[in-house]
Amino acid sequence: MANIRDLKKDINYVLGDIIEAVYVVDAANNKQDSKEGAKIIDSAITTFDELIVKVNQRKVENRKTHLKSVRGELEKKSKALVDQLNKLS
């Protein structure tokens, strides 16, 4: 199913971009390995793990609705991480 593959790619790219942005902001502010940045990175990794597990669940009542809710959760959690990132800079 292309939809599942695309969702997995979106999860990977979005959260990967957030992690990369943390490193860029830390480097720009001369704060290598800041505690705040590490918290954002840890949250992104945890979110990635949680969402991939949800995508791989096969025993759900309505698969299409389930995947749509996972996509919505990705948007919600990534927005929260970006807000944290914006406070970091």
C-alpha positions in Angstrom: 0.0 0.0 0.0 1.5 3.2 -1.1 -0.4 5.2 1.5 1.3 3.4 4.4 4.7 3.8 2.7 4.1 7.5 2.2 3.0 7.9 5.8 6.1 6.2 7.1 8.3 8.5 4.9 6.4 11.5 6.1 7.0 10.5 9.7 10.7 10.0 9.0 11.2 13.2 7.1 9.2 15.5 9.4 10.8 14.3 12.6 14.2 14.1 11.0 13.9 17.7 9.8 13.0 18.8 13.3 16.1 17.0 14.8 18.3 18.6 12.1 16.8 22.0 12.9 17.7 21.5 16.6 21.3 21.0 15.6 21.3 24.0 13.3 19.8 26.3 16.0 22.3 24.9 18.6 25.2 25.6 16.2 24.0 29.0 15.4 23.7 29.9 19.1 27.1 28.3 20.0 25.3 25.9 22.3 26.5 22.5 21.3 24.4 19.8 23.0 22.1 22.1 24.9 19.7 20.4 27.4 16.7 22.0 25.8 17.8 20.8 22.4 18.4 17.3 23.7 14.9 17.2 25.2 13.4 18.1 21.8 15.5 15.5 20.1 14.4 12.8 22.6 10.8 13.8 22.2 11.1 13.5 18.4 12.7 10.1 18.6 10.0 8.9 21.1 7.3 10.3 18.8 8.8 8.5 15.8 8.8 5.2 17.6 5.2 5.6 18.8 3.9 6.6 15.4 5.7 3.8 13.6 4.3 1.2 16.0 0.8 2.6 15.4 1.3 2.5 11.6 2.4 -1.1 11.8 -0.7 -2.2 13.8 -2.7 -4.5 11.6 -5.5 -5.5 13.9 -7.6 -2.4 13.9 -11.3 -2.1 13.0 -11.0 0.5 10.2 -7.4 0.7 8.8 -8.1 3.8 6.7 -9.5 5.8 9.7 -6.6 4.5 11.9 -4.0 5.7 9.5 -5.7 9.1 9.1 -5.6 9.5 12.9 -1.9 8.6 12.9 -1.3 11.3 10.3 -3.3 13.8 12.4 -1.2 12.8 15.5 2.0 13.4 13.4 0.8 16.9 12.5 -0.2 17.7 16.1 3.0 16.4 17.7 5.3 17.9 15.1 3.7 21.3 15.5 4.3 21.1 19.3 8.0 20.1 18.7 8.4 23.0 16.2 6.9 25.4 18.8 9.5 24.1 21.3 12.2 24.6 18.7 11.1 28.2 18.1 11.4 28.9 21.8 14.9 27.5 21.7 16.3 30.1 19.3 
